[in-house]
Structure formats: structure tokens, C-alpha cells
Amino acid sequence: MKSAVLAAIGDELLSGSRIELNASFMAGEFHAEGWEVRRIEVISDTENEIIDLLSRWIGKTDILIMSGGLGPTHDDKTRYAIAEYLSCGLKADNELYDKILERVKHDPRRYAYTEKCRSTQAMIPELSEAIYNPAGFALGIKFERQGTRVFALPGVPFEYEAMTRQELPEIFRHDSRRTASVIILDVPEMEIAEKIPEVINHKDLHVSILPAFPQVELIIRGEPDLVSWAESLTRSKFSDTVLPKGSRSLPDAVLIEARNRGVKISCAESCTGGLVGAALTDIAGSSDVFNGSAVTYSNESKHEILGVKTETLKKFGAVSIECACEMAEGSRKIYGSDYAVSTTGIAGPDGGSREKPVGTVCFAVAGKNGTRSAVRKLPGSRSEVRTRAVRFALSELWKALKLNS
């Protein structure tokens, strides 16, 4: 099995002020192609750390990809560390850098800045090759030593992805049948594992179990025929709660179900602040079934926009099943939709009480045959409560669509 090592360079990653995204993206692509990812490392912006990384992995893995440290500022050390490791100086690849400048010649300000950065961002070690950056302004670096292909790429995620696709097309041509994703709702991960031991324990399959309330995603990898068998078996065991084949996510499943039934959907949101609608509209083509989302944060807006009764707000409060039901029904009315989902709750960190602690969120789905509702106590920070609320709202909407209720 071929192997890869992925490394991210940056003090901002170690301090937690930025989240590392590149290695996780590339690890998924390597796994899908059947490679072993031997290690993912995050290291600081120092030449010694980078040289140590190169020394430890060159000759021991087929590919080493580093991200970060190629910008024009004082803390960008990658090109200098590689030159030190290769015992050589630096040179400018002006031909490739001119190609980057050509892209911004219509913008004088950006052109001037990019030209100013030439003295650093066009520089690569003399014993390496430059990598054209189709999405940004810093050249990448590549070389090979002791059977290891080394790539140093910018840390900006969209630049990193564009350059890996450009330089490693063989990794992105993998047979999609080698990997299957199965998303199951409302079933604990241990129960899933106990119900399909022949899949989980199969010696020729690699199965990852990824819980994210209220769903659990199984990533199944292996030979195409074996993956197909495992996916079919898993889907048959959880036929009532598994998302449809072809859906890549919960929002995608909602849109697919709405299209299949020829219905329109909408939202009414309070504590989630438009995140449910955003999750749906992140997917291209959602406008054919999604009519809109009303973000009604105040009691006044709930009443004036969605028609939530003043008596309901006074008697039960904004965070209540009764309010959630009227919000969903109001959304269905103002958007002319067939189904509408609502969220109203206390995301925190303040605002809770003994009766309604932080994390209390009420949901409702109004459909052609009535309104169903639920209340959940969701754990975590404000951001985590909102994220979980979005997932639960979408799962409730999907179940209502599936049951045609």
C-alpha cells in the first residue's frame, strides 16, 4: 500500500486561532484512493521544525505534503528550511511568477502588491521545481529525495486544493465505488456497530464511524464489490432511518426528498439565526424546492412576521413547543410552502432558567397533515448548540417529508 504524510505549518494552528483544514481534505482523498495516511502533523513556523519533519519522513513515505509558510512575511520559513535541508540557495522562477501576474494585470492595486512580493513569493530552492499557483500568488515547491515526492504548498485552503488537484491528478481519479457513505439518523453509534458486526469487523474493509447528533455517518472503504455489499447490507438493516443513496449530507437528503415528492419547503428560525436556510442553500439548485427562511429573533418579529399569537408568547414564552408550532405554521403560510420547519431556543451562554436551561431548543414541522413538534436539551457552547439545532431541525424536516406527514 502506498503511503502519505501530511503536515501543516503555522503557529496560528498550534495556538487555536485558526483551524487546520488542508490535511483533513487531502487525507480523505488519499484514503478514497486506497493509500495509507501514516501521519498528520501540525508544526510551528520555525526552520528547525520543518527540517526535522523532512528528515524524519523523506525515505519513509511515498508522498509528503506540507502546507503553509510560503507567504511574503517574516514568519514564512518553509522555502528557507527546504533550501537548508537540500544544502542549496534560492532562485527566482520569474517565468511562472509572471504567469501569476498576468492574471491580475487588470487590477493595478493587486498587480502592484503581487509584484512587490516577487522577491519572496517567486523564490524556490535551487534544487527544487516551482509549482504554479492557479488560485493565489505564492509559488509552491516540489522535489524528490530517496523515493519520497515532497510538495510544499500555500496554507490557504482553496489554493491548496487547486494545487493538489493540479499536481496529483492520479489521487483524484479514484473509483468512487471504493468508498461509500451511509448516514443514519437517531440510532446511537454502538447500536449501529452491534447490528452490523459482519461489516464493522470485516478484515478487508475499513469502516469509520462518525457521530454528529442526531446522525451517524459510516465511511466504508475497500474493494468495489465488497463496499457495494457492505453498503447494501447496512442500508437494509436501517431502512427506516438511513438517508437515501446519493445524498451527501442531511441538507442534501432534505432537498432530494422534497424534489421526489414535488413539494416546497421553508423555515422559521430564531436561535439558529438563518443557519438552517443557509445549510439548504449551500447546495446548488436548492431554489427549485426551497422558498425561504424567516429569521425572527425578537418576540415582535415572531408576532408581526409569522403571526405567532401574543397570548402564546405571554403564556408559554418564545422558547416553547406552542411558539415553535405557530412559527412553522406561519412560515408555511407566508412562503406558500408545503412543509416548514422552525427553531426557537436558548443557545447561551446566558438566558437560561431552571425550567428552560441553556441548550433548550424547541422544533416544529408544519405539513399538509398537521404539525409535529419536539424539544431537546442540547449540550455544548453557543456555537455547538446552534450547530446541533440545525442538524436536528433538518432531520425532523426530512422525516416529515419521508412520512408525507
N, C-alpha and C positions, 0 to 999 in steps of 0.2 A: 504494500500500500504506500502510495506517495504521501509525503508529509509536508506540512507548512507550519511556520511560526509567525505570529502576528504581534506587532509591538506598536504602542502609541507613545509618543514623546511629548511631554508637556507638564510643567509644574502645576498648571491650572487644572489638569486632570487629577493629579495627586491631591490637590487641596479641596477638590469637590466643587470648584466654581464652574467647571464645565463637565459635561457628560461625554464619555468616550462612545462613539457610535461606529467608527470605521471597522474595528476588529470584529464586532458582532455581525455586521453586514457581511464581511468577507468570509467569516467562519461559516456562515450559512451556505454560501456559495461553494466553498471547498467541501463541506460535508455532503451537499447535494451531488457533487461530482464524484464522491467516494474517497476523498482524501482524508487523511488523519490530520487534525489540527493539534499539534503537540503541545503548544503553549500559547497563551495570550498574556502579554506583559505590558505594564504601564511603567514608564521610567521618566526620570527628570531630565530637564534641559541642560545636561552637562556632557561635555565631550567624553569624560571618563565612563559615564554610564552607557553612552552609545557605543563606545569602543568595546566595553565589556560585553554588551549584547552581541555585537558582531563576532567577537572572539569565542563566545560560548556556543553559537549556533551555526556558524559557517562550517561546512563539512559534516554537519549532523542533521540537516534537513534539506529537502529539495528546494523550497522557496522560503525566503524571509522577506516579509513586507513590513516596512516601518512607515508611520505616518506622523507628520509634524516636524517643526524645526527648520522649515525651508523658507521662511519669510525674510523680510529685509531688516528686522530689528536685532538688537544686541543679544537677545535670548535665543535666537535661532542658530543652533550649533551643529545641525546634522551634517551639512556639507563639509564643515571643517573636521568633524570627527571621522567621517568616511575617508577624507584625504589623509588624515593622520594614520588611520588603520592601513590604508593602501601604500603608505610611505611615498606620497606624491604631493605635488602642488595643485593649485586650482587653475582652471582655464575657463574662458567665456565661450559659450555656444551662441554666438550672435545670430547665426542663421535661424535657429529655432526661436530665439527670443524676438527677432524681427517679425516672425510669423505671428507671435502673440500680439505685438504692437499693431500689426496690420488690422487686427480685429477691432481695435479701439481708435483708429485714426479719425473717425468721425466725431469723437468726443475729445476736444482739446484738453480739458482738465484731466481726464483719466489718462490720456496719452502722455501728458507731461509727467504725471505721477509714475506711470509704468516705466517710462524712460529713465526717470530718476532712480528707480530701483534696479536698473540693469546691472549696476556694479556688484550687487549681491545676488539677485534672483536669476541672473543668467550664468552664474558661476557653478561649475561642477568639478569634481576631482579629475585630474588629468588621465587617470587610468579607469575612467568610467565613461558611460554614454549618457547623454541628456535624454529626458523624456518630455515630449511636447505636452503642454497642459491645454487641453481644448476648452476648459471651463474657467480657468483662472490665470494668474500671471507669474507664478513661480515654476521654473523647470523642475522636473523630477530627475532622479538619478538611478541608474541601474548598472550592475556589473555582476560578474560570476567568478566565484572562487571555490575550489575544492568541491565542485559539483553542486554548489548552492547558488541559485539565482537570487540576487538581492535587489529589492526595489525600495527606494526612499521617495515618498510621495507627500504632498501637502496634507495638512490635517483637516482642511475644510471638507466636510462630508461629500458635497456634490462634486468637488474637484477630485477627491479620492475615488469616488465611484466611477466617474468618467474615465479616469486614467487607468484604473484596474481593468475596466471593460476594454479599453484600447490596447493594453499591453498583454493581457491574459485572456484572449478570446476563447481559448480552449476550456477555461474554467466555467465560462458562461454558456457553453453549448451542451451542458449536461442533459441527459434524458430525464425529463420531468417525472417519468414513471418510476424513477429510483427513489423518489421521495413523495410521501403522501401526508396531508394534514387532515386530521379529523377533530372537529370541535364539538364537544359535548356539553350541554347545559345542565345545571342543577344536580350533578352527580359528583360526590367527593372523589378525589383522585385515588384514594385507597380502594374505594368500591369499584372503580374502573379497573384498577390493576387486578383485583381479585376476580373480576368477571371475565377477563380475557388473558389468563395466565399463558395460554399457548402462543399468544402474540408477544406479551411482555418478556417471557423467558426464552424466546426462540434464539438459538445460538447464532443464527445468520441474519438477525435483524438488530438494528439499533433503534430503540424506542425512547424518545424523550417525552416526559410528562410535564406540561407547563400549565399550572393552575393560575387563573386570573379571574377571581369571583365575578360573575357566577358561572364561569365556563372553565373547562379544562381542555387544553389542546394537546393532542398526541401528534408528534412528528415521527413518522415511521420511515426508516431508510433501509435499503437493501437492494437485492436484485429485483428487476421489474416484476416478474411473475410472483415472487414472494411478497412484495409490497402490495400488489393487487389483491392477493389472497387475504393478507392481514387487514387491509382496509375494508374489504367486503365483510369479513367476519366481524370486525369491530362495529361497523355500521349496523349490521343485523342485530347485534346484541343490545344496541342503544337506539333502536329505530325511532322511539318516541321523542328523544331529546337531542339527537345528532343534527347538526346543521347540514343543509343539502350539499351534495357533492358539487364542486365547482365554486362554492363560496369560499372566499379567502379570509373572511372575518365576519363578525357578528353584524356590523352595518351592511356588509355586502349581502348577507343572508336575508336581512330585512327587505332590502331592495329587490332581490330576486323573488322572494315570496310575494311581494306586492305586485310585481310585474306579472307573475304567473297567475295571480287572481284578478288582475285588471283593476286594481283599486289605487286610490290616492291616500297618502299619509301626511300627517303634520305633527307638530309638537307644541307644548306649552311648558316653558321652563322658568323656574325660579332659582333654586340653589345651584343648578348646573349652568346657568348663565349663557345658554346657547350652545353648549358643548354637544348635546345630543344632535341638534341640527347640523353642527359642524362635522360630526363623525359621519353623518349620512352624506353631506355634500362634499366631503373629501374624495368621494368616489365619483369619477367622471360618469356622466349620463344619469345622475340621480334625479335630475329635473323632470324626467318623464313620469315619476311617481310621487316625488316629494313636493308638497305645495308651500311649506314654510314653517317657521318656528317663531312663536311669540315669547319673548323674554320679558316676563312680568315680575320684577323683583319686589316692588312695593305692593302693599295691600290695595292702594288706589289703582294701580295699573291692573291688578288682578280683577278688580271690580269693573273698571271702565273699559278695558280692552276685551277681557274674556267673559265678563258677565257673572263673575263669582258674586254670590249674594252677600250683602253687607251683614245680614244676620248670621250667615255661615262663618264669616271671618270673626265676628264678635263672639259667637257661641263656641266655636271649635278651634279658631285660630288659623293662621296661614299654613302652619305645618300640621295638617290633618288629612285623613282619608277623604273627608267631606269636601275640603277645599281642592284636593287633587282631582277628585271626580268632576267637580264643576269646571276646573281648569281644562281638563281633557275634553269635556263636552263643549266648552266654549271654543277651544281651538278647532274642533271638528266643524263647528258652525261657521266661524269667521273665515276659515280656509276652504270650506266646501269639501272637506276630505271624508273618506270612508272610515278611516281609523286615525286616532290621535293619542299620543302618549304624553303624560305630564310628570313633572318632578317638582316637589316642594319640600324643603328640609332645612336642617341646621348643619352647615358644613364646618362651622367653628372658625377659629379656636374658641370664640366666645358665643354667648347667646343661648346656651342650653339651660335646662332646668332639671329637677328631679324627675318630673313626668316625661319631659322630652329632652333627653341629654344630647350633647353634641354627637352628630352622626346619625340622628334620626332623620330618615327621608321617607316621604310618602309618594307613592306612584299610582297612576291610574291609566288605563287604556279604554277609551271610548270607541265602541264599534257599532256595527249595524244591529247587533242583537243585545245591546246594553253596555254597561261599564263595569270592568273588573278593576280591583284595587289591591294594593299591598303596602305594608310599612316594614322598613328594615332599619336595624341599628348597624350602621356601617363603621368599621374601625379605621383608625389612621389619622393622618394630618388632614388639613383642609383640602389639599390637592388630592390626596388619596380617597377621601370621602366622595369628592366630586367625580373622580375617575370611576370609582365603583358604582356610583349612582348612574352614570352614563351607561355602563355595561348592563346594569340590571334593568334600566328603562328599555334598552334595546332588546334585551332578552324577553321582557314582558310583551313588547310590541310584536316580536317575531312569533311568540307562542299564540298570541291572539290572532295573528294573520293565518298561522298554520291551522288553527282550530276553526277559523272563519267565524269567530265569536265577537 
